[in-house]
């Protein structure tokens, strides 16, 4: 990233230089110095203000000064693709994602969307877990427009699709362009958690929460760090904070349930799994979790019923396999239970190159170092 003081000195000598002014705005935006953007913009000539009008709107939107941003957006030409884009951004930031998508689709009918529009469409698809359309939108973005936000969103998308190597490389590319790119930081924190690099994950996720304190996904990742550090009471608070901002996130309900399980609060664990099941009754791990609770409580017939449902939806259900091991143990089949657990531990974690056995060993090692 260019040195901002050097850029300012160059600009004073050549105040009409578009390239220098562009670099100043880009640097300030990447460093999240949005108020400074507005100050610099006000000091620029009318020519540069007109040329880089969008930077003022970007700063106002980032500062959540939406009414002022709306006034500036209205100044753009009605047939401007930028006006369509920023109108959609305003709707998105106002919590109207569906209206934002409709605005972009309408704009695309009138003229070809610019790269910013494709990036916003990708984000809107991603929010709705529409991964293929999100990828398709990202692929339409030209190489010259593949900035920190592009690589950050690409990192999250790759992470959710299970491509950890691509997620990590995309996050690193993003953070080279902007050290505060939220999506990249969140993706990297999630990867570190999956690899049990908890100290690194903790530093990054705290930065995420500083940037976006109302990010449910960040709170959920923070909860995982607390969970793996065996800080179960803190983990419960973290997961509850996550659910304030994303109450329908099944993964967080599962994490909360397992946290209760480890605390021995089986009734609350069962309640959390049932809440997840109510959100999506076709998710096998919810049935598997309920099977585990039923097994521990000695309700074997109910446990076997949940196991069947879990395997019907997911033949490799981890929690259902664990529940079967608990049933075998309760029936005195110790060897069968041990072999089943060994088989589970030999599986590779879907979010890292480690097997579950290797991850458990790392946790045990960290316990020994406490």
BELRA-V561033 format. One record per residue. N is the residue number from 1. PHI is phi in whole degrees, -180 to 180 (none if undefined). PSI is psi in whole degrees, -180 to 180 (none if undefined). Layout:
# BELRA-V561033
n=N phi=PHI psi=PSI
n=N phi=PHI psi=PSI
This chain:
# BELRA-V561033
n=1 phi=none psi=132
n=2 phi=-61 psi=151
n=3 phi=-73 psi=125
n=4 phi=-67 psi=-36
n=5 phi=-66 psi=-40
n=6 phi=-62 psi=-43
n=7 phi=-64 psi=-42
n=8 phi=-62 psi=-42
n=9 phi=-62 psi=-41
n=10 phi=-65 psi=-39
n=11 phi=-68 psi=-37
n=12 phi=-61 psi=-33
n=13 phi=-80 psi=-24
n=14 phi=-142 psi=73
n=15 phi=-67 psi=-11
n=16 phi=-103 psi=8
n=17 phi=-75 psi=112
n=18 phi=-66 psi=-41
n=19 phi=-65 psi=-43
n=20 phi=-66 psi=-45
n=21 phi=-63 psi=-40
n=22 phi=-63 psi=-42
n=23 phi=-65 psi=-38
n=24 phi=-63 psi=-48
n=25 phi=-63 psi=-44
n=26 phi=-62 psi=-41
n=27 phi=-66 psi=-45
n=28 phi=-64 psi=-40
n=29 phi=-66 psi=-42
n=30 phi=-66 psi=-29
n=31 phi=-90 psi=5
n=32 phi=61 psi=32
n=33 phi=-96 psi=69
n=34 phi=-71 psi=-36
n=35 phi=-63 psi=-38
n=36 phi=-65 psi=-34
n=37 phi=-60 psi=-45
n=38 phi=-66 psi=-37
n=39 phi=-65 psi=-48
n=40 phi=-63 psi=-42
n=41 phi=-61 psi=-40
n=42 phi=-66 psi=-29
n=43 phi=-84 psi=-11
n=44 phi=-79 psi=163
n=45 phi=-70 psi=162
n=46 phi=-60 psi=-34
n=47 phi=-63 psi=-49
n=48 phi=-68 psi=-36
n=49 phi=-60 psi=-43
n=50 phi=-68 psi=-39
n=51 phi=-68 psi=-37
n=52 phi=-118 psi=37
n=53 phi=-57 psi=-34
n=54 phi=-64 psi=-28
n=55 phi=-65 psi=-35
n=56 phi=-65 psi=-42
n=57 phi=-65 psi=-42
n=58 phi=-57 psi=-44
n=59 phi=-66 psi=-44
n=60 phi=-63 psi=-41
n=61 phi=-65 psi=-42
n=62 phi=-66 psi=-31
n=63 phi=-84 psi=-1
n=64 phi=64 psi=28
n=65 phi=-93 psi=69
n=66 phi=-67 psi=-37
n=67 phi=-65 psi=-41
n=68 phi=-66 psi=-40
n=69 phi=-63 psi=-40
n=70 phi=-61 psi=-40
n=71 phi=-61 psi=-44
n=72 phi=-68 psi=-38
n=73 phi=-63 psi=-38
n=74 phi=-64 psi=-20
n=75 phi=-76 psi=-18
n=76 phi=-72 psi=155
n=77 phi=-62 psi=141
n=78 phi=-60 psi=-32
n=79 phi=-95 psi=13
n=80 phi=-78 psi=132
n=81 phi=-66 psi=-29
n=82 phi=-66 psi=-37
n=83 phi=-64 psi=-42
n=84 phi=-62 psi=-43
n=85 phi=-64 psi=-51
n=86 phi=-68 psi=-31
n=87 phi=-64 psi=-40
n=88 phi=-67 psi=-40
n=89 phi=-60 psi=-44
n=90 phi=-61 psi=-41
n=91 phi=-65 psi=-43
n=92 phi=-62 psi=-47
n=93 phi=-67 psi=-24
n=94 phi=-85 psi=9
n=95 phi=82 psi=14
n=96 phi=-108 psi=67
n=97 phi=-62 psi=-41
n=98 phi=-65 psi=-42
n=99 phi=-65 psi=-36
n=100 phi=-63 psi=-43
n=101 phi=-64 psi=-41
n=102 phi=-62 psi=-39
n=103 phi=-64 psi=-42
n=104 phi=-68 psi=-41
n=105 phi=-64 psi=-39
n=106 phi=-66 psi=-40
n=107 phi=-65 psi=-38
n=108 phi=-67 psi=-28
n=109 phi=-70 psi=-31
n=110 phi=-84 psi=-35
n=111 phi=-161 psi=165
n=112 phi=-67 psi=131
n=113 phi=-66 psi=143
n=114 phi=-78 psi=170
n=115 phi=-58 psi=-37
n=116 phi=-61 psi=-38
n=117 phi=-66 psi=-41
n=118 phi=-64 psi=-36
n=119 phi=-67 psi=-42
n=120 phi=-66 psi=-41
n=121 phi=-61 psi=-40
n=122 phi=-60 psi=-43
n=123 phi=-65 psi=-41
n=124 phi=-65 psi=-41
n=125 phi=-64 psi=-41
n=126 phi=-62 psi=-42
n=127 phi=-59 psi=-34
n=128 phi=-89 psi=10
n=129 phi=61 psi=30
n=130 phi=-97 psi=84
n=131 phi=-70 psi=-44
n=132 phi=-64 psi=-47
n=133 phi=-61 psi=-35
n=134 phi=-63 psi=-45
n=135 phi=-61 psi=-42
n=136 phi=-60 psi=-41
n=137 phi=-66 psi=-42
n=138 phi=-64 psi=-36
n=139 phi=-67 psi=-21
n=140 phi=-81 psi=-10
n=141 phi=-81 psi=129
n=142 phi=-67 psi=155
n=143 phi=-57 psi=-37
n=144 phi=-68 psi=-19
n=145 phi=-103 psi=7
n=146 phi=-82 psi=86
n=147 phi=-98 psi=-166
n=148 phi=-60 psi=-41
n=149 phi=-66 psi=-40
n=150 phi=-59 psi=-50
n=151 phi=-69 psi=-33
n=152 phi=-65 psi=-48
n=153 phi=-65 psi=-37
n=154 phi=-61 psi=-38
n=155 phi=-64 psi=-46
n=156 phi=-64 psi=-41
n=157 phi=-65 psi=-45
n=158 phi=-63 psi=-39
n=159 phi=-61 psi=-47
n=160 phi=-70 psi=-22
n=161 phi=-90 psi=0
n=162 phi=85 psi=9
n=163 phi=-94 psi=84
n=164 phi=-68 psi=-40
n=165 phi=-63 psi=-44
n=166 phi=-66 psi=-39
n=167 phi=-60 psi=-45
n=168 phi=-67 psi=-44
n=169 phi=-67 psi=-37
n=170 phi=-67 psi=-40
n=171 phi=-63 psi=-42
n=172 phi=-65 psi=-40
n=173 phi=-62 psi=-43
n=174 phi=-62 psi=-46
n=175 phi=-72 psi=-21
n=176 phi=-68 psi=-31
n=177 phi=-86 psi=-31
n=178 phi=-154 psi=116
n=179 phi=-68 psi=-16
n=180 phi=-110 psi=20
n=181 phi=-70 psi=114
n=182 phi=-62 psi=-49
n=183 phi=-58 psi=-42
n=184 phi=-66 psi=-42
n=185 phi=-62 psi=-43
n=186 phi=-64 psi=-43
n=187 phi=-63 psi=-44
n=188 phi=-66 psi=-41
n=189 phi=-61 psi=-42
n=190 phi=-63 psi=-40
n=191 phi=-65 psi=-44
n=192 phi=-62 psi=-37
n=193 phi=-63 psi=-45
n=194 phi=-63 psi=-26
n=195 phi=-96 psi=5
n=196 phi=58 psi=31
n=197 phi=-88 psi=72
n=198 phi=-71 psi=-34
n=199 phi=-66 psi=-41
n=200 phi=-68 psi=-42
n=201 phi=-61 psi=-40
n=202 phi=-63 psi=-43
n=203 phi=-62 psi=-44
n=204 phi=-70 psi=-41
n=205 phi=-70 psi=-30
n=206 phi=-66 psi=-36
n=207 phi=-67 psi=-40
n=208 phi=-58 psi=-44
n=209 phi=-72 psi=-26
n=210 phi=-69 psi=-40
n=211 phi=-73 psi=-42
n=212 phi=-139 psi=84
n=213 phi=-65 psi=-14
n=214 phi=-104 psi=22
n=215 phi=-83 psi=109
n=216 phi=-62 psi=-39
n=217 phi=-66 psi=-36
n=218 phi=-65 psi=-43
n=219 phi=-63 psi=-37
n=220 phi=-66 psi=-42
n=221 phi=-66 psi=-40
n=222 phi=-60 psi=-39
n=223 phi=-62 psi=-38
n=224 phi=-65 psi=-40
n=225 phi=-61 psi=-46
n=226 phi=-63 psi=-41
n=227 phi=-61 psi=-49
n=228 phi=-69 psi=-24
n=229 phi=-85 psi=5
n=230 phi=64 psi=27
n=231 phi=-98 psi=70
n=232 phi=-66 psi=-37
n=233 phi=-66 psi=-40
n=234 phi=-69 psi=-40
n=235 phi=-59 psi=-42
n=236 phi=-58 psi=-44
n=237 phi=-63 psi=-41
n=238 phi=-63 psi=-47
n=239 phi=-66 psi=-38
n=240 phi=-65 psi=-37
n=241 phi=-64 psi=-42
n=242 phi=-59 psi=-42
n=243 phi=-73 psi=-17
n=244 phi=-63 psi=-40
n=245 phi=-95 psi=-19
n=246 phi=-144 psi=75
n=247 phi=-64 psi=-17
n=248 phi=-104 psi=18
n=249 phi=-84 psi=105
n=250 phi=-62 psi=-40
n=251 phi=-58 psi=-40
n=252 phi=-71 psi=-36
n=253 phi=-62 psi=-39
n=254 phi=-65 psi=-44
n=255 phi=-62 psi=-42
n=256 phi=-62 psi=-41
n=257 phi=-62 psi=-46
n=258 phi=-67 psi=-33
n=259 phi=-63 psi=-43
n=260 phi=-63 psi=-40
n=261 phi=-58 psi=-45
n=262 phi=-69 psi=-26
n=263 phi=-80 psi=-9
n=264 phi=81 psi=12
n=265 phi=-95 psi=75
n=266 phi=-66 psi=-36
n=267 phi=-62 psi=-42
n=268 phi=-71 psi=-34
n=269 phi=-63 psi=-45
n=270 phi=-62 psi=-42
n=271 phi=-61 psi=-41
n=272 phi=-67 psi=-42
n=273 phi=-63 psi=-40
n=274 phi=-67 psi=-35
n=275 phi=-63 psi=-43
n=276 phi=-62 psi=-41
n=277 phi=-64 psi=-36
n=278 phi=-66 psi=-29
n=279 phi=-75 psi=-34
n=280 phi=-156 psi=106
n=281 phi=-85 psi=10
n=282 phi=-114 psi=20
n=283 phi=-106 psi=112
n=284 phi=-60 psi=-37
n=285 phi=-67 psi=-22
n=286 phi=-67 psi=-44
n=287 phi=-65 psi=-39
n=288 phi=-62 psi=-42
n=289 phi=-63 psi=-42
n=290 phi=-65 psi=-32
n=291 phi=-65 psi=-41
n=292 phi=-62 psi=-46
n=293 phi=-62 psi=-44
n=294 phi=-63 psi=-39
n=295 phi=-64 psi=-46
n=296 phi=-65 psi=-34
n=297 phi=-83 psi=-2
n=298 phi=82 psi=13
n=299 phi=-93 psi=76
n=300 phi=-68 psi=-41
n=301 phi=-61 psi=-44
n=302 phi=-64 psi=-40
n=303 phi=-60 psi=-48
n=304 phi=-63 psi=-34
n=305 phi=-63 psi=-46
n=306 phi=-67 psi=-36
n=307 phi=-61 psi=-45
n=308 phi=-61 psi=-44
n=309 phi=-65 psi=-40
n=310 phi=-64 psi=-47
n=311 phi=-70 psi=-28
n=312 phi=-64 psi=-35
n=313 phi=-90 psi=-29
n=314 phi=-150 psi=105
n=315 phi=-64 psi=-19
n=316 phi=-111 psi=30
n=317 phi=-59 psi=117
n=318 phi=-65 psi=-47
n=319 phi=-68 psi=-34
n=320 phi=-68 psi=-39
n=321 phi=-62 psi=-41
n=322 phi=-64 psi=-40
n=323 phi=-63 psi=-40
n=324 phi=-63 psi=-39
n=325 phi=-63 psi=-39
n=326 phi=-65 psi=-39
n=327 phi=-65 psi=-46
n=328 phi=-60 psi=-40
n=329 phi=-62 psi=-43
n=330 phi=-67 psi=-25
n=331 phi=-89 psi=2
n=332 phi=88 psi=2
n=333 phi=-87 psi=72
n=334 phi=-63 psi=-43
n=335 phi=-63 psi=-43
n=336 phi=-62 psi=-42
n=337 phi=-64 psi=-45
n=338 phi=-64 psi=-42
n=339 phi=-65 psi=-37
n=340 phi=-66 psi=-42
n=341 phi=-66 psi=-40
n=342 phi=-61 psi=-39
n=343 phi=-64 psi=-40
n=344 phi=-63 psi=-46
n=345 phi=-68 psi=-22
n=346 phi=-79 psi=-13
n=347 phi=-70 psi=152
n=348 phi=-84 psi=140
n=349 phi=-66 psi=137
n=350 phi=-72 psi=-10
n=351 phi=-116 psi=13
n=352 phi=-161 psi=174
n=353 phi=-86 psi=-2
n=354 phi=-84 psi=149
n=355 phi=-79 psi=164
n=356 phi=-63 psi=-33
n=357 phi=-63 psi=-41
n=358 phi=-67 psi=-38
n=359 phi=-67 psi=-42
n=360 phi=-62 psi=-41
n=361 phi=-61 psi=-37
n=362 phi=-68 psi=-38
n=363 phi=-65 psi=-45
n=364 phi=-61 psi=-40
n=365 phi=-62 psi=-41
n=366 phi=-68 psi=-33
n=367 phi=-63 psi=-42
n=368 phi=-66 psi=-23
n=369 phi=-90 psi=-6
n=370 phi=-71 psi=none
